[in-house]
Amino acid sequence: MSFRELASLALRSRAHVLVGTLALLAALFAAIHRQTTPPWSRYQDDPQVRLITPTLTGEPELCLTCHEGIEQISDSHPTDVFGCVICHGGDRLSLDEEA
């Protein structure tokens, strides 16, 4: 093998290592972003956990964290008195869409 062929082979090997390293870094950043960004934050302008404690039950609920914009459905059933779980069921403390 000539010097030129060896140099070309070394350059291609370095390029493959560089591309592989960049791909691994991109995958790492994507995984970190997925783990640190809760799904419900995509649906809010100002993502934050929204806790209510209905006076009827006195038990905290996190429903409005994901179900934003439905704070007051009915005048006869205000959310701050009834909450959500008393009628709709579900896990009142879950921030996971599988719950």
C-alpha positions as CSV (number, residue, x, y, z in Angstrom):
1,M,0.0,0.0,0.0
2,S,1.3,3.4,-0.9
3,F,1.5,6.3,1.6
4,R,-1.4,8.1,-0.2
5,E,-3.7,5.0,0.1
6,L,-2.8,4.7,3.8
7,A,-3.5,8.4,4.4
8,S,-6.8,8.1,2.6
9,L,-7.7,5.0,4.7
10,A,-6.8,6.8,7.9
11,L,-8.9,9.8,6.9
12,R,-11.9,7.7,6.2
13,S,-11.5,5.9,9.5
14,R,-11.4,9.2,11.3
15,A,-14.5,10.3,9.4
16,H,-16.4,7.2,10.4
17,V,-15.4,7.6,14.1
18,L,-16.5,11.3,14.0
19,V,-19.9,10.4,12.4
20,G,-20.5,7.6,14.9
21,T,-19.6,9.9,17.8
22,L,-21.9,12.7,16.6
23,A,-24.7,10.1,16.2
24,L,-24.2,8.8,19.7
25,L,-24.2,12.4,21.1
26,A,-27.4,13.2,19.2
27,A,-29.1,10.0,20.6
28,L,-27.9,10.9,24.1
29,F,-29.3,14.5,24.0
30,A,-32.6,13.1,22.6
31,A,-32.8,10.6,25.5
32,I,-32.0,13.3,28.1
33,H,-34.6,15.7,26.6
34,R,-37.3,12.9,26.5
35,Q,-36.6,12.1,30.2
36,T,-36.5,15.6,31.5
37,T,-39.5,17.0,29.5
38,P,-42.8,15.8,30.7
39,P,-45.4,15.1,28.0
40,W,-48.0,17.5,29.4
41,S,-45.5,20.4,29.0
42,R,-46.0,20.3,25.2
43,Y,-49.7,21.4,25.6
44,Q,-49.1,24.4,27.9
45,D,-47.9,27.9,27.2
46,D,-46.5,28.1,30.7
47,P,-45.7,24.4,31.7
48,Q,-46.1,23.8,35.4
49,V,-47.9,21.4,37.7
50,R,-51.4,22.7,38.5
51,L,-52.7,21.5,41.8
52,I,-56.2,22.0,43.0
53,T,-57.7,20.8,46.3
54,P,-61.5,20.6,46.1
55,T,-63.3,21.7,49.2
56,L,-65.7,18.8,49.0
57,T,-63.0,16.0,49.2
58,G,-60.0,18.0,50.6
59,E,-57.7,15.7,48.6
60,P,-55.3,17.3,46.1
61,E,-55.7,16.6,42.4
62,L,-53.3,17.2,39.5
63,C,-55.9,16.7,36.7
64,L,-55.6,20.3,35.4
65,T,-51.9,19.9,34.7
66,C,-52.7,17.9,31.6
67,H,-56.4,18.9,31.1
68,E,-55.8,22.6,30.9
69,G,-58.6,24.9,29.8
70,I,-61.4,23.0,31.4
71,E,-61.2,24.6,34.9
72,Q,-64.9,25.6,35.0
73,I,-67.1,23.2,33.1
74,S,-70.4,23.9,34.8
75,D,-71.7,26.6,37.2
76,S,-73.5,23.9,39.2
77,H,-70.3,21.8,39.6
78,P,-67.4,24.3,40.2
79,T,-64.0,22.6,40.0
80,D,-62.7,24.3,43.2
81,V,-65.6,22.6,45.1
82,F,-66.0,19.2,43.4
83,G,-62.7,18.7,41.6
84,C,-62.6,16.2,38.7
85,V,-62.0,12.7,40.2
86,I,-65.3,12.6,42.2
87,C,-67.2,12.4,38.9
88,H,-64.7,11.3,36.3
89,G,-62.6,8.9,38.4
90,G,-59.0,8.3,37.5
91,D,-55.8,8.7,39.5
92,R,-55.9,12.2,41.0
93,L,-52.1,12.4,41.5
94,S,-50.9,11.0,38.2
95,L,-49.0,13.0,35.6
96,D,-48.7,10.0,33.3
97,E,-51.1,9.6,30.4
98,E,-51.2,5.9,30.9
99,A,-52.9,6.4,34.3
